[in-house]
Amino acid sequence: MKVGIQKTTEILEETHQSESKQGLKNEACRSKFLIHPHFTSKVCLFLHGFTAGPYQFGPLGQAFFNAGYNVLVPLQPGHGLAGNWNRQNPQPLPTDIRTYQEFVIKWLQIAKNLGEHVVVGGLSTGGTLAAWLALEHPQEIERTLLFTPYLGSRYLLVDWLIKILPIYFEWFNKDASGNFGYEGFRIPALKIFLELGEEVFQQAKTCDVAPTLIVCSEGDSVVNLSKQQTFFKMLLNRQPKSWYYCFDDSLEIEHRMMTKMEDNDYEELVITIAQAFVESNLTWAEFQQIVTRLGQKEAYEQIQQEFNIDGQASQRLSAMMSPRIGCDHLKCINPSK
């Protein structure tokens, strides 16, 4: 039974009050809720990355809100809290994955009170959590957006070290622009996401899943691109309306790909791709065919009519397929290989 907009907004206000009492490292870490005064056709639940905060989904969340959706970007457990954190006094990040799993299930139920269909998405470890939620609750989620999901590190040696080392680690880019989260963490707090990535990788072989978009980049030095591609192929076997979009390394888009604030000068590309996917009903085969035909200089209007694409979906796809965004930088993969 749905709680209703008013009661749900009270829950969201209580969340903000609780964060204020705890004290936040930075206001950018505060949970971000963009709510219309009415039940919407879709509601987005976005999950930020490890040691980061809701600020990562500011631009994308605003874009979906402007398109008429309600948007939730909750601060994850143990994240964003003010304190004198260091090796002797490490950040209070959970080391039991069940803490995060219970958290996202709770927010899925809250999201269902704000929109008819739920879109869940996440960046990095947030993408891993979103993938797990989508595989565990496929009937409750309409679309899944995975931005460079953490399924394994780029180098196998790093995965091995994460599994055995109990040390405290400081980010090499801790002074980078837009870094409002924690500057370090204890390795066991990350290990649980590596293990979750291995779990969802196995789940994808047999579980039903909602249409899923995976956005990644050749310039990402953190995660295993090959594993993301294999993961997509397994999802595609179960759900033909899934898409894969990989930016080539000429754009120099790194792991933190959601905002200009985090050094992605092509923030609008990520937004355009995500909205095009959510508002379209094309299969991956149809999407690839459109890309190929546009690359051969066919008129978009002819393709639009043939595939019966209309409304906002047409506008998003048209922008996505422009030479500046789509055809010059899209890396497609062949699921049969």
N, C-alpha and C positions, 0 to 999 in steps of 0.2 A: 504493500500500500504506500502510495506516494505521500510524503510529508507535506508538500506544498512550498511555494516560493518563499512566503513570509517566514515560516519556521526554519527553512534551510538557510535563509540569509541571516537569521539569528545565530545559527550554528557557525556560519562563516565569521560573524562579528565576534563570537566567543573565541574563535581561533586566533584572531588578531589580538584580542585582549590578553590571551594566554601568552602569545609571543612577546607582547610588551612587558608583561610581568617577568618573563624569563630573561629578557634583555637580548637584543640582537647585535651581532658584530657590525652590521651595516643595514640601513633601511632597505637596501636593494635585496636583502635576503628575506624580507617579509613575504609571506604568502600573498599571491596576487589573484584576486577574484574580480572578474569583469562580468557583471550580472545585469541582464535586462530585467525590467519589472514584470516579466511574464515568462511562461514556459516556452522554450524555443524548439525548433525542429531538431537541432543538434546541440550537444554540449561537449566541450573539449576538456579532457583531463590530461594535463601535461606534467611530466616528471623530469626535474632537472638532473644534472650530472653529479658525480661524486665530489664532495667537498665544495660544491658550488651552491646555487640558490635559485629561486624563482625568476630572478632577473634575466636568466638565460632565455626565458620564453616571453619576455616583454613584447618585442615586436610581432612575433607570430601570434601570440595571444590577442594582441590588439587588432591584428588583421582579421582574425576569425570573429572577434566581437563586432567589428565594423560590418562584417558580412551577415550579422544577425544571430550569431551563436552565443551562448553562455560559455564562459571560460574559467576553469579552475587550475591554478598552479600552486599546489600546497608545498610548504617547506617540509622537507623530509626529516625523519627522526634523527636527532643528534647534530643536525646541520645548522649553520648560521648563528650559533650562539656566541654572545660576547664572553671573553675570558682571556686570561693570560696563558694561552696554550703553547706548549713546547714539548720537548722530549720527556721531561720529567712530569709534565702535566698535560698529557695528550688530549686532543679533542674527543668529546664524548660520543663517538660514532659507534653504532651498533656492530656487534660481531656475531650476531645471530640473524640469518636472513629472514627468519620468521617475523622479526620486528617490522621489516619493510613489507613483507607480504601481507601481514595484517593491516598495515597502513594503507596500501593501495586498494585492498578490498573494501576498507571503510570508505575511502574516497570515491570508489566506483559507485557505492550505494548512494552517497551524497549527490554525485553527478546525475544519477538516474532521476532524481527529484527536480532537476533543472532543465531537462531536455528529453525529447522523444527518442533520439538515437545518440549513443555515446561514441565519441572519437577519443581514443587514448593514444598518447604519444610520449616519447622521451628521448633524451640525448645521452649517449654513452651508457653508463650504468642505469640511467633512467630509461633508456631504450631497452635494456635487458629486462628491467622490471615491467615495462609496458608489454614486451613480448610474452613474458610469463603470464601476465594478467590476461592477455588476449587468448593464449593457449588454454588457460584454466577456465575461462568464462567466455567461450566463443559466441554463445547465444545472446550475450548482454552487450556486445561491442560491435559497432557497425564498421568502423575503420580503425586501422592501427598505423601510426606513423613512427618509424624507427630511424632516428638520425644517428648514424654511425654507432650502432649498438655494440656494446662491449661483450663480445663472445670469446675473446681471447686476445692476447697481446700480439703485436706485430712480430715479435721474436719469441720462439718457444722457450729460450733460456729465461726470459723475463717471467713467463708463466711458472716455470719451475721454481724460480727464486721467490715469487709471490706465495707459492704454496708452502715453502719451508722456512722463510725468514720471519721472525717476530719483531723486526726492527721498526723504528720510527723513520719515516721518509719525508723529506721536504721537496715540494715541487720545484723543478728547475726554473719554471716560469712564474714563480710566486709573485714577482713584482710586475707582471705583465698588465697591460691596460685591461680594465673590466674585470679584474680578479677580486671579487668582494667576498669570496668564501674563505675556507681555511687554507693556510699555507703549507700544511703538512698533515700527516696521519700515520697511524700504526698499520702496518701491512695486513694484519688479520682482518681489519675493517674492509679492505679491498678484496681479500681472498674470497669472501663469501659471494661476491659478485662474479668472480671468475668461475666459481663452482655453479652458480646459478646459470651463467652463460652455457656451461657444459650441459646442464639439465635441459634448458629450453632447446638447445641444439638437437638433443635426442627426442624431445617431445615433438619437434617439428616434423619428424619422420612419419608420425602416425596420427597426430591430433588434428581435429578440425580447427580452422582459424578464420577470422574475418579477413577481408581484403586488406593487404598490408603493403605499405610503401617503405622501401629501404632507401635512404639517401646517404651516400658515403662520398669519399674523396680519395683520389690517388695521392694527394698531398698529406694525408693523415699518417703521422709517424707513430701513432699510439696503438691502434687496433689492427687485427688481422683481416686484411681486405679479402683474401681468398676464402676465409671462413665465412665472412658476410655473404659472399657470392654463393657459396654452397648452401648456406642457410636459406637464401632466397629461392634457390632451385627446389629445395624441399618444400618450402611454403607454397610455391607455385604448383607443385604436384597436387596439393590439397585445395588450393584456392587460385583459380586462373585469373582473377581480377586483381592480383597483386602486381606491383610495379617495382622496378629497380632503377635507381638514377645515381650515376657516379660521375662526379666532376673530375675532369682531367687535371693533371698536375700543373698545367699552364696557369690556372687560376690561383694556385697557391693557397687553397682552402685547407686549413688544418683541422685538428680534432674538434676544437671549439668553433663550430660552424654556424651558430644560431644568430649571432649579432655582430654588427660593426664594432660595437664596444669591445668585443672579444677578438678583434682583428680579422673579421671576415668582411671584406669590402663588398661582397656580393650577397649581402643579407637578403635582398629582395628576390634573389633567385630561389633561395630556400623557401620563402613565403609563397612565391608563385607556384612552385612545384607542389607544395603541400596542399594548397587550395585547389589546384587543378585536379589532384588525385581525389580529394574528398568530394568534390562536386561532379566528378565524372563517374560513369559506369562502364568504362572501357576495360576489356581484358588486356593482359600483357601482350598477347599476339596482335590485337588491334592497335594498341599503342605503338608497338614496334613498326607495324605497317605504315602508320601515319608518319612516323619519324622518317622512314625510308622514302616515302613518296614526297614529303616536303624537301628532303635532301635532293630529290630529283627535280625540284622546282615546280612541282604541281601546285596549283592554286589551292589555298586553304579553304576557300568557299566551296569548291567542288568536293573536297574531302569531308568538310563539315556536313554537307547535305547527304553524302553517301552513308556516313556513319550516324546520321540523325543526331548530331550534337547541337544543343541549343542552350539558350539562357546563359547563366554565369559560367557553366562548364565550358561553353564555347569561348567565352572571353578569356578564361584562365588558360585554356589550351593554346589559344592563339598567341598569347603572350609568352607562354612556356616554349612554344616551338619557334619563336623568332630566332634568327641567326645569332643574336647576341646572347641568348639564353640557352636555347635548346640544341639545335642540330650541330653546332660547332663544338659543344662541350659534353654532349651525352655519350656515355659509354654503355652500350648494350651488352648483354651476355646471352649466350645461347644455352637454354636450359638442358638441351640434349647432350651437352658436352660435360 
